[in-house]
Amino acid sequence: MTQDIQVPSTVSGHWQTPQGHEVAKDYVKLSRQQLYCGAVPDFELATMVYMADRNSFELIGMQTAARERIRWLSVQLALKSAALEAALGGK
C-alpha cells in the first residue's frame, strides 16, 4: 500500500518533515494488531503507563507502546480526515 498521506495543517509539525512523512508511511502499512501491545485497549494502555513503577524498565516498554499507538492513531486520523473531505467533495 503506497498511499500518499495528506497531512492536515492541524497535525503536529513533525509529520511535515521528509523524515516525518517516511515514519507516517510506515504506520500506514501497519494494522493496530501489529503494534506493540496492539491488542490492549487505549484506556488500558494509558492506565498501564500511569501505574508502571517509575524505577522499572517496564515503564520504558509501556511508554514505547503508548508512543507507537499515538503515532498510529495520528496517521489513521489524517487518512480518515482526507477520505472524508474527498467524499464530501473538498468542502
Long-range contacts (C-beta under 8 A, 24 or more apart in sequence): 1-28, 1-29, 3-28, 3-79, 5-75, 5-78, 5-79, 5-82, 6-78, 6-82, 7-78, 8-78, 8-81, 8-82, 11-74, 11-78, 12-74, 15-74, 15-78, 23-71, 24-71, 24-74, 24-75, 24-78, 27-71, 27-72, 27-75, 27-76, 28-75, 28-79, 30-72, 32-72, 35-65, 35-68, 35-69, 35-72, 36-61, 36-64, 36-65, 36-68, 37-62, 37-65, 37-69, 40-65, 42-69, 42-73, 45-69
